[in-house]
Amino acid sequence: MFNNTLLKSNSFFLRFYDSINMGRKPKARRDTYGAWLHHLRKERKLTQQELSKLVGVPQTTLGYWERTGKLSGREIIFRLAKALGVSVNKLLRAEKSRQD
């Protein structure tokens, strides 16, 4: 009787939680603004570690910004723009590209 119950619960478990659905969730897609930050950093040939030291934030915070695009505070934006060697408008993508 106990084995039969165990087999039923095991088949229930396998039906809903197969190996395809188990494990780590797939990485979320990068936010478009986060991709822009990543592009600017790569364009300057900086690692996350190097840029985080220039800005004065932990590397994990910089990685979070690149994944989510969520920056907080004017001071951080100014320091990030200075470290990347771009204007604040370019960092925030406020400049409109002109077609001449």
C-alpha positions as protocol buffer text, in pm:
chain_id: "A"
residue {
  index: 1
  type: MET
  ca { x: 0 y: 0 z: 0 }
}
residue {
  index: 2
  type: PHE
  ca { x: 280 y: 244 z: 86 }
}
residue {
  index: 3
  type: ASN
  ca { x: 470 y: 168 z: -237 }
}
residue {
  index: 4
  type: ASN
  ca { x: 160 y: 228 z: -447 }
}
residue {
  index: 5
  type: THR
  ca { x: 109 y: 571 z: -286 }
}
residue {
  index: 6
  type: LEU
  ca { x: 473 y: 652 z: -344 }
}
residue {
  index: 7
  type: LEU
  ca { x: 450 y: 557 z: -711 }
}
residue {
  index: 8
  type: LYS
  ca { x: 139 y: 770 z: -758 }
}
residue {
  index: 9
  type: SER
  ca { x: 300 y: 1073 z: -596 }
}
residue {
  index: 10
  type: ASN
  ca { x: 620 y: 1016 z: -797 }
}
residue {
  index: 11
  type: SER
  ca { x: 429 y: 1004 z: -1126 }
}
residue {
  index: 12
  type: PHE
  ca { x: 240 y: 1318 z: -1024 }
}
residue {
  index: 13
  type: PHE
  ca { x: 569 y: 1491 z: -952 }
}
residue {
  index: 14
  type: LEU
  ca { x: 724 y: 1384 z: -1283 }
}
residue {
  index: 15
  type: ARG
  ca { x: 420 y: 1490 z: -1482 }
}
residue {
  index: 16
  type: PHE
  ca { x: 434 y: 1851 z: -1359 }
}
residue {
  index: 17
  type: TYR
  ca { x: 805 y: 1897 z: -1291 }
}
residue {
  index: 18
  type: ASP
  ca { x: 994 y: 1727 z: -1568 }
}
residue {
  index: 19
  type: SER
  ca { x: 1364 y: 1787 z: -1623 }
}
residue {
  index: 20
  type: ILE
  ca { x: 1297 y: 2050 z: -1889 }
}
residue {
  index: 21
  type: ASN
  ca { x: 1118 y: 2279 z: -1645 }
}
residue {
  index: 22
  type: MET
  ca { x: 1345 y: 2215 z: -1350 }
}
residue {
  index: 23
  type: GLY
  ca { x: 1661 y: 2402 z: -1270 }
}
residue {
  index: 24
  type: ARG
  ca { x: 1765 y: 2759 z: -1322 }
}
residue {
  index: 25
  type: LYS
  ca { x: 1531 y: 2992 z: -1503 }
}
residue {
  index: 26
  type: PRO
  ca { x: 1657 y: 3126 z: -1834 }
}
residue {
  index: 27
  type: LYS
  ca { x: 1829 y: 3464 z: -1821 }
}
residue {
  index: 28
  type: ALA
  ca { x: 1601 y: 3756 z: -1872 }
}
residue {
  index: 29
  type: ARG
  ca { x: 1652 y: 3959 z: -2185 }
}
residue {
  index: 30
  type: ARG
  ca { x: 1863 y: 4266 z: -2144 }
}
residue {
  index: 31
  type: ASP
  ca { x: 1676 y: 4594 z: -2123 }
}
residue {
  index: 32
  type: THR
  ca { x: 1739 y: 4825 z: -2421 }
}
residue {
  index: 33
  type: TYR
  ca { x: 1888 y: 5097 z: -2201 }
}
residue {
  index: 34
  type: GLY
  ca { x: 2099 y: 4835 z: -2023 }
}
residue {
  index: 35
  type: ALA
  ca { x: 2221 y: 4716 z: -2362 }
}
residue {
  index: 36
  type: TRP
  ca { x: 2316 y: 5078 z: -2438 }
}
residue {
  index: 37
  type: LEU
  ca { x: 2524 y: 5095 z: -2118 }
}
residue {
  index: 38
  type: HIS
  ca { x: 2687 y: 4765 z: -2211 }
}
residue {
  index: 39
  type: HIS
  ca { x: 2764 y: 4899 z: -2559 }
}
residue {
  index: 40
  type: LEU
  ca { x: 2922 y: 5219 z: -2422 }
}
residue {
  index: 41
  type: ARG
  ca { x: 3135 y: 5019 z: -2178 }
}
residue {
  index: 42
  type: LYS
  ca { x: 3254 y: 4775 z: -2446 }
}
residue {
  index: 43
  type: GLU
  ca { x: 3323 y: 5064 z: -2684 }
}
residue {
  index: 44
  type: ARG
  ca { x: 3567 y: 5204 z: -2424 }
}
residue {
  index: 45
  type: LYS
  ca { x: 3716 y: 4852 z: -2379 }
}
residue {
  index: 46
  type: LEU
  ca { x: 3636 y: 4851 z: -2007 }
}
residue {
  index: 47
  type: THR
  ca { x: 3536 y: 4555 z: -1794 }
}
residue {
  index: 48
  type: GLN
  ca { x: 3255 y: 4582 z: -1543 }
}
residue {
  index: 49
  type: GLN
  ca { x: 3514 y: 4568 z: -1267 }
}
residue {
  index: 50
  type: GLU
  ca { x: 3717 y: 4857 z: -1414 }
}
residue {
  index: 51
  type: LEU
  ca { x: 3412 y: 5076 z: -1475 }
}
residue {
  index: 52
  type: SER
  ca { x: 3269 y: 5003 z: -1133 }
}
residue {
  index: 53
  type: LYS
  ca { x: 3595 y: 5125 z: -973 }
}
residue {
  index: 54
  type: LEU
  ca { x: 3583 y: 5444 z: -1181 }
}
residue {
  index: 55
  type: VAL
  ca { x: 3222 y: 5511 z: -1084 }
}
residue {
  index: 56
  type: GLY
  ca { x: 3265 y: 5402 z: -723 }
}
residue {
  index: 57
  type: VAL
  ca { x: 2999 y: 5132 z: -710 }
}
residue {
  index: 58
  type: PRO
  ca { x: 3020 y: 4753 z: -666 }
}
residue {
  index: 59
  type: GLN
  ca { x: 3059 y: 4544 z: -982 }
}
residue {
  index: 60
  type: THR
  ca { x: 2730 y: 4368 z: -906 }
}
residue {
  index: 61
  type: THR
  ca { x: 2551 y: 4703 z: -916 }
}
residue {
  index: 62
  type: LEU
  ca { x: 2695 y: 4781 z: -1256 }
}
residue {
  index: 63
  type: GLY
  ca { x: 2587 y: 4438 z: -1380 }
}
residue {
  index: 64
  type: TYR
  ca { x: 2237 y: 4507 z: -1247 }
}
residue {
  index: 65
  type: TRP
  ca { x: 2225 y: 4837 z: -1438 }
}
residue {
  index: 66
  type: GLU
  ca { x: 2329 y: 4661 z: -1759 }
}
residue {
  index: 67
  type: ARG
  ca { x: 2063 y: 4392 z: -1717 }
}
residue {
  index: 68
  type: THR
  ca { x: 1774 y: 4613 z: -1609 }
}
residue {
  index: 69
  type: GLY
  ca { x: 1865 y: 4964 z: -1722 }
}
residue {
  index: 70
  type: LYS
  ca { x: 1761 y: 5100 z: -1382 }
}
residue {
  index: 71
  type: LEU
  ca { x: 1988 y: 5379 z: -1262 }
}
residue {
  index: 72
  type: SER
  ca { x: 1911 y: 5581 z: -953 }
}
residue {
  index: 73
  type: GLY
  ca { x: 2022 y: 5930 z: -869 }
}
residue {
  index: 74
  type: ARG
  ca { x: 2179 y: 6221 z: -1052 }
}
residue {
  index: 75
  type: GLU
  ca { x: 2516 y: 6177 z: -887 }
}
residue {
  index: 76
  type: ILE
  ca { x: 2549 y: 5823 z: -1023 }
}
residue {
  index: 77
  type: ILE
  ca { x: 2450 y: 5936 z: -1372 }
}
residue {
  index: 78
  type: PHE
  ca { x: 2709 y: 6216 z: -1367 }
}
residue {
  index: 79
  type: ARG
  ca { x: 2985 y: 5984 z: -1243 }
}
residue {
  index: 80
  type: LEU
  ca { x: 2895 y: 5718 z: -1499 }
}
residue {
  index: 81
  type: ALA
  ca { x: 2897 y: 5972 z: -1784 }
}
residue {
  index: 82
  type: LYS
  ca { x: 3234 y: 6105 z: -1672 }
}
residue {
  index: 83
  type: ALA
  ca { x: 3382 y: 5755 z: -1640 }
}
residue {
  index: 84
  type: LEU
  ca { x: 3259 y: 5661 z: -1988 }
}
residue {
  index: 85
  type: GLY
  ca { x: 3374 y: 5991 z: -2137 }
}
residue {
  index: 86
  type: VAL
  ca { x: 3034 y: 6083 z: -2278 }
}
residue {
  index: 87
  type: SER
  ca { x: 2787 y: 6362 z: -2218 }
}
residue {
  index: 88
  type: VAL
  ca { x: 2493 y: 6302 z: -1989 }
}
residue {
  index: 89
  type: ASN
  ca { x: 2262 y: 6349 z: -2290 }
}
residue {
  index: 90
  type: LYS
  ca { x: 2441 y: 6074 z: -2481 }
}
residue {
  index: 91
  type: LEU
  ca { x: 2440 y: 5847 z: -2175 }
}
residue {
  index: 92
  type: LEU
  ca { x: 2067 y: 5898 z: -2133 }
}
residue {
  index: 93
  type: ARG
  ca { x: 2015 y: 5874 z: -2511 }
}
residue {
  index: 94
  type: ALA
  ca { x: 1856 y: 6218 z: -2512 }
}
residue {
  index: 95
  type: GLU
  ca { x: 2047 y: 6330 z: -2820 }
}
residue {
  index: 96
  type: LYS
  ca { x: 1854 y: 6281 z: -3139 }
}
residue {
  index: 97
  type: SER
  ca { x: 2055 y: 6153 z: -3431 }
}
residue {
  index: 98
  type: ARG
  ca { x: 2055 y: 6398 z: -3720 }
}
residue {
  index: 99
  type: GLN
  ca { x: 2027 y: 6279 z: -4072 }
}
residue {
  index: 100
  type: ASP
  ca { x: 2218 y: 6522 z: -4295 }
}
